[in-house]
Amino acid sequence: MNNLVCGGKWGYAGDMREIDYSDVARDFLRLVGIAPARPDEAFLGRLARAFGKLPYENLTKILRAALHDDPERRLRTPDIILAEHIDLGAGGTCFSLTNFFEQVVRFAGYDVAPVLCDRSYGADTHCALMVNANGKRFLLDPGYLLEAPIEVPISGESVQKSPSGKVRLVRLGESSQLMLITERDGKAKIRYRLRDFPASRERFRRRWIDSFDWAMMRHMCASRQTADGQLYVRDGLMRVVRGDSSSQERMKSGFADEIEKCFGIERRLVSLAHDAVKKIQLQKIQQPAVQQV
């Protein structure tokens, strides 16, 4: 349990060489109008709210996969994400957003590290950040459900309430394992499991590269926080979450027009991603079946 001592420094195992993106982190803070301040819990919340303005979307990821056969060149680094957000209104998926936000949080003076999470469809299929501040440890998830830092409990659970519902972070006994659970419409759902220790740079990068071959690449998705909840789109289906209720409906107009209106992502980017994902779907259909022996 030594790694659970709040405020203890993270230790990386098998780190890969890192590129310094301090200039990009500085530019991001300038863009959102945040001046450097003492790295405490309150300022961490400000950073999370500001970074949460970037939408979750896999359109840019689909395009990177279509443009580059080299897996390493597909990765959208912080400089690329910031430029495409400014020029096109784009955001990113969990790995690219987590990698970028880690740079911002570290630049702001925090002790931070990425963690890998297990979704229902596989191990290490999601990621988030663990941050030490004010003698406590917090979970930050820029690519999924969390609208603010949630304290990592040493035992029991932590609860976060927001316009899109309730989130619980539960520790399993005295182990290093945690579960993130959402409660909406009176129903609880386990979103993912994680362990309270950092992923190595090598493992994080490997799973990021692997993610380009996952099923999500055959669908266009986008999500963002709203003033009264959360908006989520997958292909032509839009889901709106407000507190304990949710509703969904088919988009009435063109997909590209709706995404531009609801998410601020430029129509031309959406149209290019639409063409790319259709090719991916067609290739999947045309793949010969594997003969069972």
C-alpha positions as CSV (number, residue, x, y, z in Angstrom):
1,M,0.0,0.0,0.0
2,N,3.0,2.4,-0.1
3,N,2.0,3.7,-3.4
4,L,-1.3,4.9,-1.9
5,V,0.2,7.4,0.5
6,C,-1.4,10.7,-0.5
7,G,1.1,13.2,-1.8
8,G,3.8,10.7,-2.5
9,K,5.7,11.2,-5.7
10,W,5.0,9.0,-8.7
11,G,7.7,6.7,-9.9
12,Y,7.8,5.7,-13.5
13,A,9.0,2.3,-14.6
14,G,10.6,1.9,-18.0
15,D,10.0,5.5,-19.2
16,M,10.5,6.3,-22.8
17,R,12.2,9.5,-23.8
18,E,9.9,12.5,-23.6
19,I,9.5,15.6,-25.7
20,D,9.1,18.9,-23.9
21,Y,5.8,20.5,-24.8
22,S,6.0,23.3,-22.2
23,D,5.6,25.9,-25.0
24,V,2.4,24.2,-26.1
25,A,1.1,24.1,-22.5
26,R,1.9,27.7,-22.1
27,D,0.0,28.6,-25.3
28,F,-3.0,26.6,-24.2
29,L,-3.1,28.6,-20.9
30,R,-2.9,31.8,-22.8
31,L,-5.7,30.7,-25.1
32,V,-8.1,30.0,-22.2
33,G,-7.0,33.0,-20.3
34,I,-5.5,31.3,-17.2
35,A,-2.5,32.8,-15.6
36,P,-0.1,30.6,-13.6
37,A,-1.0,30.1,-9.9
38,R,-0.2,28.0,-6.9
39,P,-0.6,24.3,-7.9
40,D,-3.4,23.5,-5.4
41,E,-6.7,21.7,-5.5
42,A,-8.7,24.8,-6.6
43,F,-6.4,25.6,-9.5
44,L,-6.5,22.0,-10.6
45,G,-10.2,22.3,-10.9
46,R,-9.8,25.5,-13.0
47,L,-7.5,23.7,-15.4
48,A,-9.9,20.7,-15.7
49,R,-12.8,23.0,-16.5
50,A,-10.8,24.9,-19.1
51,F,-9.5,21.7,-20.8
52,G,-12.9,20.3,-20.8
53,K,-13.9,22.8,-23.5
54,L,-12.0,20.6,-26.0
55,P,-14.5,18.1,-27.3
56,Y,-14.1,14.4,-27.3
57,E,-14.1,13.3,-30.9
58,N,-12.6,10.5,-33.0
59,L,-12.9,12.3,-36.4
60,T,-9.4,13.5,-36.3
61,K,-8.2,10.1,-35.2
62,I,-10.0,8.5,-38.2
63,L,-8.3,10.9,-40.5
64,R,-4.9,10.3,-39.1
65,A,-5.4,6.6,-39.6
66,A,-6.4,7.2,-43.2
67,L,-3.5,9.5,-43.9
68,H,-0.6,7.6,-42.3
69,D,0.3,3.9,-42.5
70,D,3.2,4.5,-40.0
71,P,1.6,3.9,-36.5
72,E,4.0,6.5,-34.9
73,R,2.9,9.2,-37.3
74,R,-0.8,8.7,-36.5
75,L,-0.4,9.9,-32.9
76,R,-1.7,13.5,-32.4
77,T,0.8,15.2,-30.2
78,P,-0.1,18.3,-28.1
79,D,1.1,20.8,-30.7
80,I,-1.1,19.1,-33.3
81,I,-4.2,19.0,-31.0
82,L,-3.9,22.7,-30.1
83,A,-3.4,23.8,-33.7
84,E,-6.4,21.8,-34.9
85,H,-8.5,23.0,-32.0
86,I,-7.8,26.6,-32.8
87,D,-8.2,26.2,-36.6
88,L,-10.9,23.5,-36.8
89,G,-12.6,23.3,-33.4
90,A,-11.3,19.7,-33.0
91,G,-10.4,17.9,-29.8
92,G,-9.3,14.3,-29.5
93,T,-9.9,10.9,-28.0
94,C,-8.8,9.6,-24.6
95,F,-5.2,8.9,-25.3
96,S,-4.4,12.1,-27.2
97,L,-6.3,14.3,-24.7
98,T,-4.8,12.6,-21.7
99,N,-1.3,13.0,-23.1
100,F,-1.9,16.7,-23.8
101,F,-3.5,17.5,-20.5
102,E,-0.7,15.7,-18.7
103,Q,1.7,18.3,-20.3
104,V,-0.5,21.2,-19.2
105,V,-0.9,19.9,-15.6
106,R,2.8,19.2,-15.3
107,F,3.7,22.6,-16.7
108,A,1.4,24.1,-14.0
109,G,3.6,22.5,-11.3
110,Y,1.8,19.3,-10.3
111,D,3.0,15.8,-9.8
112,V,1.1,13.9,-12.5
113,A,1.1,10.5,-14.2
114,P,-1.1,8.6,-16.7
115,V,-3.0,5.5,-15.7
116,L,-4.6,2.8,-17.9
117,C,-8.1,1.7,-17.3
118,D,-10.1,-1.5,-18.2
119,R,-13.4,-1.0,-20.0
120,S,-16.0,-3.8,-20.4
121,Y,-14.5,-4.7,-23.8
122,G,-10.9,-5.1,-22.8
123,A,-7.9,-4.3,-20.6
124,D,-6.0,-1.0,-21.0
125,T,-8.7,0.4,-23.4
126,H,-9.0,3.8,-21.7
127,C,-6.7,6.1,-19.8
128,A,-6.8,9.0,-17.3
129,L,-4.5,11.0,-15.0
130,M,-3.6,10.8,-11.4
131,V,-2.5,14.1,-9.8
132,N,-1.2,14.9,-6.4
133,A,-2.3,18.2,-4.9
134,N,-2.8,19.5,-1.3
135,G,-1.6,16.2,0.1
136,K,-4.4,14.3,-1.7
137,R,-4.5,12.3,-4.9
138,F,-7.1,13.1,-7.7
139,L,-8.3,11.3,-10.8
140,L,-8.7,13.5,-13.9
141,D,-10.3,12.1,-17.0
142,P,-10.2,14.6,-19.9
143,G,-11.4,12.0,-22.4
144,Y,-14.6,10.7,-20.8
145,L,-17.0,11.4,-17.9
146,L,-15.3,13.6,-15.3
147,E,-16.1,17.3,-15.3
148,A,-13.8,18.0,-12.4
149,P,-11.0,16.3,-10.4
150,I,-12.4,13.6,-8.1
151,E,-10.4,12.6,-5.0
152,V,-8.9,9.1,-5.0
153,P,-10.1,7.5,-1.8
154,I,-7.7,5.7,0.5
155,S,-10.7,3.5,1.5
156,G,-14.4,3.6,0.7
157,E,-15.5,6.0,-2.1
158,S,-15.5,9.5,-3.3
159,V,-18.6,11.0,-4.9
160,Q,-18.9,13.8,-7.5
161,K,-22.2,15.4,-8.5
162,S,-22.6,17.3,-11.8
163,P,-25.4,18.3,-14.2
164,S,-24.9,15.0,-16.1
165,G,-25.3,12.8,-13.0
166,K,-23.4,11.3,-10.1
167,V,-20.0,9.7,-10.4
168,R,-18.5,7.4,-7.7
169,L,-14.9,6.4,-7.4
170,V,-14.8,3.2,-5.3
171,R,-11.7,1.5,-3.9
172,L,-12.0,-2.3,-3.7
173,G,-11.1,-3.1,-0.1
174,E,-7.5,-2.2,0.7
175,S,-6.3,-3.1,-2.8
176,S,-4.8,-0.8,-5.4
177,Q,-7.9,-1.3,-7.6
178,L,-10.6,1.3,-8.1
179,M,-13.9,1.4,-10.0
180,L,-15.5,4.4,-11.6
181,I,-19.3,4.1,-11.4
182,T,-22.0,6.5,-12.8
183,E,-25.5,6.8,-11.5
184,R,-28.1,8.0,-14.0
185,D,-31.9,7.4,-14.3
186,G,-31.7,5.6,-10.9
187,K,-29.2,3.0,-12.4
188,A,-25.6,2.4,-11.5
189,K,-23.1,1.3,-14.1
190,I,-19.4,0.4,-13.9
191,R,-17.6,2.5,-16.5
192,Y,-14.1,1.2,-15.9
193,R,-11.6,-0.2,-13.5
194,L,-8.1,1.1,-12.8
195,R,-5.2,0.6,-10.5
196,D,-3.7,3.4,-8.4
197,F,-0.2,3.4,-10.0
198,P,1.1,4.9,-13.2
199,A,1.4,3.2,-16.6
200,S,4.9,3.1,-18.1
201,R,5.4,5.4,-21.0
202,E,6.1,2.4,-23.2
203,R,2.8,0.7,-22.3
204,F,0.8,3.9,-22.6
205,R,2.2,4.5,-26.1
206,R,1.7,0.9,-27.2
207,R,-2.0,0.9,-26.2
208,W,-2.4,4.3,-27.9
209,I,-1.1,2.9,-31.1
210,D,-3.2,-0.3,-30.7
211,S,-6.3,1.9,-30.3
212,F,-6.3,2.8,-34.0
213,D,-7.3,-0.8,-34.8
214,W,-10.3,-0.9,-32.3
215,A,-13.9,-1.0,-33.3
216,M,-14.4,2.7,-32.4
217,M,-12.6,3.5,-35.6
218,R,-15.6,2.3,-37.6
219,H,-18.0,4.9,-36.1
220,M,-17.9,8.7,-35.8
221,C,-18.3,9.8,-32.2
222,A,-18.2,13.1,-30.4
223,S,-19.1,14.2,-26.9
224,R,-18.9,17.4,-24.8
225,Q,-20.1,18.8,-21.5
226,T,-22.9,21.3,-21.6
227,A,-24.2,23.8,-19.0
228,D,-26.9,21.3,-17.9
229,G,-25.4,17.9,-18.8
230,Q,-23.6,16.0,-21.5
231,L,-24.1,15.7,-25.3
232,Y,-23.0,12.6,-27.1
233,V,-23.2,11.7,-30.8
234,R,-22.4,8.4,-32.5
235,D,-22.9,8.3,-36.2
236,G,-26.4,9.8,-36.7
237,L,-27.7,9.2,-33.2
238,M,-27.6,12.0,-30.6
239,R,-28.0,11.4,-26.9
240,V,-28.6,14.2,-24.3
241,V,-27.9,13.6,-20.6
242,R,-29.3,15.9,-18.0
243,G,-28.9,14.9,-14.4
244,D,-30.9,11.7,-13.7
245,S,-32.6,11.7,-17.2
246,S,-31.4,11.1,-20.7
247,S,-33.0,11.1,-24.2
248,Q,-31.8,10.2,-27.7
249,E,-33.0,10.9,-31.2
250,R,-31.9,10.7,-34.8
251,M,-30.3,13.8,-36.3
252,K,-32.8,15.7,-38.4
253,S,-30.3,17.4,-40.7
254,G,-27.0,16.4,-42.2
255,F,-24.4,14.9,-39.9
256,A,-21.7,17.4,-40.7
257,D,-24.0,20.4,-40.2
258,E,-25.2,19.1,-36.8
259,I,-21.7,18.4,-35.6
260,E,-20.5,21.9,-36.6
261,K,-23.6,23.4,-34.8
262,C,-23.4,21.4,-31.6
263,F,-19.6,20.9,-31.2
264,G,-18.0,23.7,-33.1
265,I,-16.0,21.3,-35.3
266,E,-15.7,22.6,-38.8
267,R,-17.9,21.0,-41.4
268,R,-15.1,20.2,-43.8
269,L,-13.3,18.1,-41.1
270,V,-16.5,16.2,-40.4
271,S,-17.0,15.5,-44.2
272,L,-13.5,14.2,-44.6
273,A,-13.8,11.9,-41.6
274,H,-17.2,10.7,-42.9
275,D,-15.6,9.6,-46.2
276,A,-12.7,8.0,-44.4
277,V,-14.9,5.9,-42.0
278,K,-17.0,4.7,-44.9
279,K,-13.8,3.3,-46.5
280,I,-12.9,1.6,-43.2
281,Q,-16.4,0.1,-43.0
282,L,-16.2,-1.1,-46.6
283,Q,-12.7,-2.7,-46.0
284,K,-14.0,-4.5,-43.0
285,I,-16.9,-6.0,-45.0
286,Q,-14.6,-7.0,-47.8
287,Q,-12.1,-8.8,-45.6
288,P,-12.2,-12.6,-46.2
289,A,-13.6,-14.7,-43.4
290,V,-11.1,-16.6,-41.4
291,Q,-11.5,-20.3,-42.0
292,Q,-12.1,-22.3,-38.9
293,V,-10.0,-25.5,-38.6
